[in-house]
């Protein structure tokens, strides 16, 4: 998912703003975040879908002192655009508020799942077991593991793996090994954005392309994600340091086998994905709600296991997720307003010529990437692209547009210096985000963008011309 996490391999919070000294304010923020989650789960009756937006706004404002500068600027933009929409387009404002409620429920549910799984000893075992062996298998293992852990943990996977990279760097010094490991973490997270059923990119894409099936999207995006992983192995440094033993982390005893932790985590992820698919396919739920409920079901199951073991099972605090809520929900809010304004300026009856669809599909990944290079969150760009192109796109070719959106989204979060995961890895490991994006990943990003554009354009052309 997009942009936030609360866990690391040491079962600590990812470094971020210092907690507010006022405990009552932290409690208020957590309470209102949970109320916003509840509002997003309620049936769409009596305007309950409008409740989440003001509730999450209260939660964020109560933690104003903990917000980063970019979050404060984004919040001010939300306030200004909201007031303008109230005056000029109240219907559009209501649509943006509903969209914010849905996304807030999804974000809080995924963060709750991340906080619950973040206390597991399995994370330390899984992450530390990946740093031994030969360079190529190690790189591929770290990339795959980061993407795999990102399915339920979102940016928690970046925190987990970055913590291990930082520890290796501290023990062995800066080297091609640690730099390649940092590359693998950034690129591995892109895998989840491209093909994870629980990622925000997939959820938003399917929201705007409702006739596109999840299985159709994953059937194409998963092989592309695998190709990106293999292509990334070409763009890395030769390693001049010998193979090393796996670094020990707290909670990751050396004599513990890694087989059972991997099996447990795999079963957990599969159950969440199957739950989301079943609720959306057979329960006829909107996909964001299906994902939120599936995550909450996994959280409840985890709590029951803890109670059976006699472990603490208190409700995790959501007081420190204000920045993530502002970035993700605020970006989605602005995206809806901007897309509505764009459609109004273009005209609601505008249509896209059939011959132009493949060319536009080719450009979509580049649009997301270039917007990310300028500092624009992919949630804003993805919402704009989906809202403006979906109404004029040939329905038979939604798969081409969907692939362009998720592939461009994943390449943006991996290859731009302003993405949240790049800044998180920089903060934990000390590697500069600009260096990672412009020196480590730029050539890979250009190659992958061309392949993504050609794939999206080819699918679109094939689908619009099929008899």
Secondary structure by P-SEA (a helix, b strand, c coil): ccccccccccccccccccccccaaaaaaaaaaaaaaaaaaaccccccccaaaaaaaaaaaaaacccccaaaaaaaaaaaaaaaaaacccaaaaaaaaaaaaaaaaaaaaaaaaaaaacccaaaaaaaaaacccccaaaaaaaaaaaaaaaccccaaaaaaaaaaaaaaaaaccccaaaaaaaaaaaaaaaaaaccccccaaaaaaaaaaccccaaaaaacaaaaaaaaaaaaaaaccccccccccccccccccccccaaaaaaaaaaaaaaaaaaaaaaaacccccaaaaaaaaaaaaaaaaaaaaaaacccccccccccaaaaaaaaaaaaaaaaaaaaaaaaaacccccccccaaaaaaaaaaaaaaaaaaacccaaaaaaaaaaaccccccccaaaaaaaaaaaaaaaaaccccccaaaaaaaaacccccccccccccaaaaaaaaaaaaaaaaaaaaaaaacc
